[in-house]
Amino acid sequence: MRRFISALLFLIAFLHGQDNNVFISRRIQLFNNLNKPFVLAICSGKDLGEETEKPYPFFPESNFFYLSGLSVPSTLLMISSEPLLSSDTSNAILLVPALSRRYFTWNTNAWDKEQLKSISGISSIYRIDEIPVDTIIERTIRIGQVAYLQPPTGCLNTSSYFFTAVNDFQKLIGVLDSLSVEMFSEQVTGTLTRMREIKNQEEINFLTRAAQITCGAIEKLLRVIQNDLAEEEISSIFKSLVYSQNATICFEPIIASGPNTLILHHHSGKRKPQKGELILMDVGAYYNGYCVDMTRTFPFSGSFTPQQDTIYRIVLEALRKAISSIVIGREVTYIHSVVIKTLQEELLKRKIIREPQKIYSLMPHASFHSIGIDVHEKSESGVFRPGQVFAIEPGIYIKQDSTIPPQWWNIGIRIEETVLITEAGVEILTSCIPSAPEKISALLNKKHEITIKVAK
């Protein structure tokens, strides 16, 4: 529990920098775009670390965060076209847990009302034991059109040791869930998806900072990467470097070496990179609620073998052509066709593959995804628009295959950039770590110089 509270206060502290007028205007925009009358309830989600006493990081339900700026668990945001309380005419209320006296013996209050109000701009904040739950239920039933959203892991932490009036909170959540109308929920999530797709300048600033933190951590990591470290040790160093910059990670780092580079979402383990092998790093920092996603593949020895260099340059060419293909108004899926066509042509030209269809087993994943609060955001617009942010990630993964010459086996390379679409063109937010093979080698040579200097 103490670990959870420390992490929670840390997140609240750096989220405090956002202007709460941003969240107020988002709630107003959503309100104006929904069919009336309605009740929308979004739960932030339960904290698994508190329940299991394991170091699970807490991330709020993304739409809850988008509309409130808050990163607190077991909290319910209700937005309605009509007041839900007789004593309060607000269209937005926030319901937080009621805490027992024992809670304050063990923990700092993560649900301080003044702090929550300052961040979210919501003035109507109540403990669940301060309001007539039955009145909210009756009015919600009368309104009829309800949407209830919560993370897959559930809504509430229900420990009776720390929380009181748990039954009232569970009763309200149960009613909201049972009344939720699928068609209206789809309208809500569709509206929020379209809103979230276009980033404002403040969001772009957070994404840019997340990219800078990610790049800085990778650059420092390269200085120690050859010090007989296992994948999981490299992952831990990356995380500590990110944490030192008032940020956290938006997903568990993928650090894959040698044959593990062929596994798309490899779980970093005890394997140590060997001379002549590749090491793939798929990582991203999470800053003020926003993620970047970035992948670089490095030659562990400092230089690529001829075969590794060839595959690397093919993947890089696909990435560059994909980014160059981004034009406002063009269909987003065009990116993938460019990637596949480039990889096919280059591999066929070098006789690495014999049949064009073979590319689908060597590049088995999508080559792009939208990104923002979530590392994989939904996208509904269908075409490129200014303010969108995408991660573009071509790759080639060659396992032992009788149809492919053996000198190409066991090469896995992915290069990924997070890009911002603007009226003037495309800005690569993660270009702070180069992707050109010559510059990759220069980074690694710099690492050797620093290592030697420190050793003296």
PyMOL commands that set and color helices and strands:
alter all, ss='L'
color gray80, all
select helices_A, chain A and resi 2-15+20-33+48-52+62-68+101-106+113-120+128-130+133-143+166-179+182-197+201-221+231-243+258-262+306-324+334-349+356-362+406-408+437-455
alter helices_A, ss='H'
color red, helices_A
select strands_A, chain A and resi 39-43+76-80+92-96+98-99+125-127+146-149+163-164+248-249+254-257+278-283+285-287+290-291+294-299+368-370+389-392+395-398+411-414+417-422+425-428
alter strands_A, ss='S'
color yellow, strands_A
deselect
rebuild
show_as cartoon
